[in-house]
Amino acid sequence: MHHFENLLFWQKSIALAKNIYIICQEISSDEKYGLISQIKRCTVSIPSNIAEGSGRNSNKEFNHFLAIALGSAFELQTQLILVKELNLLPEEKANILLKKVSEIQRMIYSFKNNLK
């Protein structure tokens, strides 16, 4: 069993989720139940799946949940690109979030490969 609180990519994904929730308040309320809701769900999915997988009985199971977390990170990346393209957030803020997502993606991918 892995202690997810000690995993740097889990810590960074929690920080990213907090940032996303704060920044989503700046986006038009017209998107509250559409894109914003989806962004929040997949943002929370990243650290949640890391945590759930860390408590599983085998590295194979953990690897499966890391794959789900990684998929959620790519989903979030796509949604942030859309937010940027639609000018719902200033480009600078969107780029900062995209950079953080990319870093988390790389960290999860690397950990997954070392876990096998």
HUHUVEN-V270213 format. One record per residue. N is the residue number from 1. SS is DSSP state (h for helix, s for strand, l for the rest). NEAR is the number of other ideal C-beta (glycine too) atoms within 12 Angstrom. D_LAST is the distance of its C-alpha to the last C-alpha in whole Angstrom. Layout:
n={N | N}
ss={SS | SS}
near={NEAR | NEAR}
d_last={D_LAST | D_LAST}
This chain:
n={1 | 2 | 3 | 4 | 5 | 6 | 7 | 8 | 9 | 10 | 11 | 12 | 13 | 14 | 15 | 16 | 17 | 18 | 19 | 20 | 21 | 22 | 23 | 24 | 25 | 26 | 27 | 28 | 29 | 30 | 31 | 32 | 33 | 34 | 35 | 36 | 37 | 38 | 39 | 40 | 41 | 42 | 43 | 44 | 45 | 46 | 47 | 48 | 49 | 50 | 51 | 52 | 53 | 54 | 55 | 56 | 57 | 58 | 59 | 60 | 61 | 62 | 63 | 64 | 65 | 66 | 67 | 68 | 69 | 70 | 71 | 72 | 73 | 74 | 75 | 76 | 77 | 78 | 79 | 80 | 81 | 82 | 83 | 84 | 85 | 86 | 87 | 88 | 89 | 90 | 91 | 92 | 93 | 94 | 95 | 96 | 97 | 98 | 99 | 100 | 101 | 102 | 103 | 104 | 105 | 106 | 107 | 108 | 109 | 110 | 111 | 112 | 113 | 114 | 115 | 116}
ss={l | l | l | h | h | h | l | h | h | h | h | h | h | h | h | h | h | h | h | h | h | h | h | h | l | l | l | l | h | h | h | l | l | l | h | h | h | h | h | h | h | h | h | h | h | h | h | h | h | h | h | h | h | h | l | l | l | l | h | h | h | h | h | h | h | h | h | h | h | h | h | h | h | h | h | h | h | h | h | h | h | h | h | h | h | l | l | l | l | l | h | h | h | h | h | h | h | h | h | h | h | h | h | h | h | h | h | h | h | h | h | h | h | h | h | l}
near={15 | 26 | 13 | 28 | 16 | 13 | 28 | 20 | 37 | 31 | 23 | 28 | 39 | 25 | 22 | 40 | 33 | 20 | 29 | 43 | 21 | 17 | 28 | 34 | 16 | 20 | 33 | 17 | 14 | 11 | 22 | 17 | 15 | 20 | 30 | 29 | 19 | 25 | 38 | 30 | 22 | 32 | 37 | 28 | 30 | 45 | 36 | 23 | 34 | 44 | 29 | 23 | 35 | 30 | 18 | 22 | 13 | 16 | 20 | 15 | 20 | 31 | 26 | 23 | 34 | 41 | 26 | 27 | 43 | 34 | 22 | 35 | 41 | 25 | 27 | 39 | 32 | 21 | 35 | 38 | 23 | 23 | 33 | 25 | 15 | 19 | 13 | 28 | 32 | 15 | 17 | 12 | 23 | 31 | 18 | 20 | 38 | 31 | 19 | 32 | 40 | 24 | 23 | 39 | 31 | 21 | 28 | 37 | 23 | 18 | 31 | 29 | 15 | 14 | 24 | 15}
d_last={14 | 14 | 17 | 17 | 21 | 19 | 17 | 19 | 18 | 19 | 22 | 22 | 22 | 25 | 27 | 26 | 27 | 30 | 31 | 31 | 33 | 36 | 36 | 36 | 40 | 41 | 40 | 43 | 44 | 44 | 40 | 40 | 39 | 37 | 35 | 35 | 34 | 31 | 30 | 30 | 28 | 25 | 25 | 25 | 22 | 20 | 20 | 21 | 18 | 16 | 18 | 18 | 14 | 14 | 16 | 15 | 14 | 11 | 7 | 7 | 11 | 10 | 8 | 11 | 13 | 12 | 12 | 16 | 16 | 16 | 18 | 21 | 20 | 21 | 24 | 25 | 25 | 27 | 30 | 30 | 31 | 34 | 35 | 36 | 37 | 40 | 41 | 40 | 39 | 40 | 38 | 37 | 36 | 33 | 32 | 31 | 29 | 28 | 27 | 25 | 23 | 22 | 21 | 19 | 17 | 16 | 15 | 13 | 11 | 11 | 9 | 7 | 6 | 6 | 4 | 0}
